[in-house]
C-alpha cells in the first residue's frame, strides 16, 4: 500500500564476493528478512516511508547495478568458500559508502551510519564447522523418499544437522514439504535417503 504508515528499512545484503543485493523490509521485522534470505552479512542503508524506500531501492539498482535478487544457485556456488568476516565487512563498507553518497537520495529516507551485521556465527559457517572431509549431502534431486529415517544427531543450525562427533549432514529440506517429523530412538539408522560424500568441486557448506 502506497500510504502504508509503517517505517521501512533499506538494506544491502552480502552473499559472497561481488554478490550484493539491495532490498527493503519493515523496520519492525528487524533482521528477520535477511535471515530468511540467507544473507551472510548485511548493512542498513536508511529508514523512512515505504515509497521513499522503494525509490532508494530503484536508485541503487539503476545507478550502481545492484540487483534486488540473488539466485539460490549463485548462493550455493560460493557458500563453501567464503572469505573471513573482516573481508565481508570491508566489501559491504565500500558498497555502503557508494550507496549513501548517490545524488537523488530520497529526502524522506534517513541515511544510516555504516554498521555491519554478520551472520557467520548464526549459520555456523566457520571452516571448523563446515570445511574439510566428512561432509555429506542428502537429497540430491529426488533422493529423498517417504518414509525416511535420519540417524541420531544434533541440530547445528538452519543449514543442516551433523552427527556427534562425526560428519556434517546437509539436507535440502525443500524436498521434504508436507513430511511429518517424529523423534526416533538413539539406535535409529538412516534409510530412505541417498547420502553420499560431497566432491571437492561441489562443496556445499551453506543454507540452500
Phi and psi in degrees as a GROMACS rama.xvg file:
@    title "Ramachandran Plot"
@    xaxis  label "Phi"
@    yaxis  label "Psi"
@TYPE xy
-62.0963  -27.8241  UNK-2
-100.147  22.0721  UNK-3
-56.2939  121.103  UNK-4
-79.2239  -9.33422  UNK-5
-75.9246  154.945  UNK-6
-81.2675  143.83  UNK-7
-122.572  152.241  UNK-8
-118.67  140.677  UNK-9
-101.943  137.724  UNK-10
-135.532  160.482  UNK-11
-113.02  123.782  UNK-12
-109.792  136.832  UNK-13
-111.575  127.01  UNK-14
-115.324  -17.0823  UNK-15
175.339  170.829  UNK-16
-53.2821  123.854  UNK-17
71.2429  12.0035  UNK-18
-120.425  85.2633  UNK-19
-122.819  141.997  UNK-20
-130.738  156.443  UNK-21
-107.468  147.869  UNK-22
-161.731  173.724  UNK-23
-129.673  155.822  UNK-24
-152.435  155.594  UNK-25
-62.5214  135.681  UNK-26
-60.0726  -35.0948  UNK-27
-72.955  -8.02608  UNK-28
-84.0635  -12.9358  UNK-29
60.6299  -133.769  UNK-30
-90.1634  7.03922  UNK-31
-55.2951  -43.9747  UNK-32
-62.5204  -37.7401  UNK-33
-68.4406  -38.7293  UNK-34
-65.9498  -40.0366  UNK-35
-59.9741  -37.0643  UNK-36
-82.028  -10.6719  UNK-37
76.4687  28.9685  UNK-38
-65.9484  125.871  UNK-39
-70.7192  -34.8903  UNK-40
-152.772  158.785  UNK-41
-156.416  167.072  UNK-42
-144.158  140.484  UNK-43
-75.9219  143.943  UNK-44
-104.828  -36.2644  UNK-45
-179.081  173.676  UNK-46
-141.1  151.545  UNK-47
165.443  -164.003  UNK-48
-63.9461  158.581  UNK-49
-55.1943  -50.6816  UNK-50
-66.9803  -33.3248  UNK-51
-66.18  -40.2283  UNK-52
-63.4368  -40.2204  UNK-53
-62.7495  -41.9538  UNK-54
-64.518  -39.7212  UNK-55
-64.4899  -40.5537  UNK-56
-59.128  -45.3756  UNK-57
-68.0688  -35.2139  UNK-58
-60.3696  -46.4101  UNK-59
-65.6748  -39.4473  UNK-60
-62.236  -43.1125  UNK-61
-81.6913  -39.9936  UNK-62
-82.0723  -36.2158  UNK-63
-109.327  -7.49285  UNK-64
70.0674  27.0824  UNK-65
-88.1052  123.738  UNK-66
-74.9887  166.079  UNK-67
-103.553  4.46636  UNK-68
-145.831  147.514  UNK-69
-130.38  126.279  UNK-70
-69.2183  154.461  UNK-71
-59.1496  -37.8121  UNK-72
-60.4426  -41.6512  UNK-73
-68.912  -37.8177  UNK-74
-63.0362  -44.0745  UNK-75
-61.8475  -38.143  UNK-76
-62.5089  -28.222  UNK-77
-111.737  -8.77441  UNK-78
-62.8216  -29.1169  UNK-79
-84.9091  -4.22641  UNK-80
-130.41  46.2391  UNK-81
-80.7154  144.53  UNK-82
-74.9839  169.386  UNK-83
-61.8231  164.162  UNK-84
-58.0161  -36.3183  UNK-85
-63.084  -37.9832  UNK-86
-68.1644  -39.5665  UNK-87
-61.8598  -44.8569  UNK-88
-64.3911  -39.8988  UNK-89
-63.672  -41.092  UNK-90
-67.0891  -42.1979  UNK-91
-63.0441  -38.6628  UNK-92
-61.8416  -39.6252  UNK-93
-64.6087  -46.4281  UNK-94
-63.4412  -40.9864  UNK-95
-60.5519  -45.9463  UNK-96
-60.8579  -41.6679  UNK-97
-65.8119  -38.352  UNK-98
-68.4773  -52.315  UNK-99
-72.037  -13.9152  UNK-100
-90.8837  1.7273  UNK-101
-69.0039  141.473  UNK-102
-72.1201  147.258  UNK-103
91.2395  8.70776  UNK-104
-61.8688  130.656  UNK-105
-56.9138  129.466  UNK-106
-62.8176  -31.0803  UNK-107
-77.8582  -6.65425  UNK-108
-99.9643  116.604  UNK-109
-77.1849  122.956  UNK-110
-68.0896  147.481  UNK-111
-107.492  139.594  UNK-112
-65.2896  149.182  UNK-113
-70.2215  129.411  UNK-114
-153.829  119.594  UNK-115
-86.1977  141.274  UNK-116
-116.031  117.245  UNK-117
-106.517  129.18  UNK-118
-99.8801  12.352  UNK-119
-55.9142  -40.3365  UNK-120
-71.5935  -39.6575  UNK-121
-60.7778  -43.4082  UNK-122
-90.2509  0.543934  UNK-123
54.239  53.9143  UNK-124
-96.3325  6.09312  UNK-125
-62.0437  149.849  UNK-126
-57.8194  -32.7324  UNK-127
-64.683  -26.5361  UNK-128
-86.4177  -39.0141  UNK-129
-117.729  -16.5527  UNK-130
-86.9676  173.417  UNK-131
76.17  -170.087  UNK-132
-71.5107  167.415  UNK-133
87.1282  16.5235  UNK-134
-100.296  133.154  UNK-135
-126.651  155.543  UNK-136
-123.99  127.812  UNK-137
-118.184  134.258  UNK-138
92.4346  43.9991  UNK-139
-77.065  123.717  UNK-140
63.5518  -114.52  UNK-141
-107.332  31.1404  UNK-142
-67.921  -16.8322  UNK-143
-88.9771  136.687  UNK-144
-138.713  144.171  UNK-145
-93.1162  140.076  UNK-146
-83.8402  150.222  UNK-147
-132.973  151.841  UNK-148
-118.613  129.259  UNK-149
-100.07  125.531  UNK-150
-57.5784  159.159  UNK-151
-54.5538  144.034  UNK-152
-172.456  177.822  UNK-153
-115.052  128.144  UNK-154
-66.4297  124.263  UNK-155
-97.0609  -33.4051  UNK-156
-169.832  -178.79  UNK-157
-67.1973  -10.7665  UNK-158
-84.9525  -25.7204  UNK-159
171.422  -171.595  UNK-160
-137.086  147.996  UNK-161
-133.084  145.262  UNK-162
-73.8663  161.917  UNK-163
-111.245  127.012  UNK-164
-101.515  23.1902  UNK-165
-86.7393  -137.153  UNK-166
-77.0081  164.4  UNK-167
-89.5439  133.127  UNK-168
-111.342  120.367  UNK-169
-101.459  123.442  UNK-170
-120.06  133.724  UNK-171
-83.9187  96.7426  UNK-172
-73.4159  -10.6233  UNK-173
-64.769  -22.0459  UNK-174
-83.4206  1.71056  UNK-175
-111.616  17.1902  UNK-176
-57.2068  128.882  UNK-177
86.3951  -3.22438  UNK-178
-75.3887  152.362  UNK-179
-99.9426  127.707  UNK-180
-100.073  128.923  UNK-181
-131.592  150.463  UNK-182
-71.993  144.172  UNK-183
-121.575  164.578  UNK-184
-72.4795  167.907  UNK-185
-63.797  -27.2374  UNK-186
-90.5291  10.2924  UNK-187
-62.4332  141.794  UNK-188
-113.545  134.891  UNK-189
-63.3654  131.078  UNK-190
-150.3  169.021  UNK-191
69.5568  10.5705  UNK-192
-132.701  129.506  UNK-193
-76.9044  116.184  UNK-194
-123.72  126.461  UNK-195
-145.422  159.235  UNK-196
-70.1355  141.956  UNK-197
-75.3607  135.475  UNK-198
-75.7341  152.243  UNK-199
-55.2659  -33.4056  UNK-200
-75.8932  -7.6332  UNK-201
-127.314  42.7225  UNK-202
-63.5932  119.067  UNK-203
-81.6088  -76.4014  UNK-204
62.944  12.941  UNK-205
-145.942  -155.564  UNK-206
-85.9529  -30.7735  UNK-207
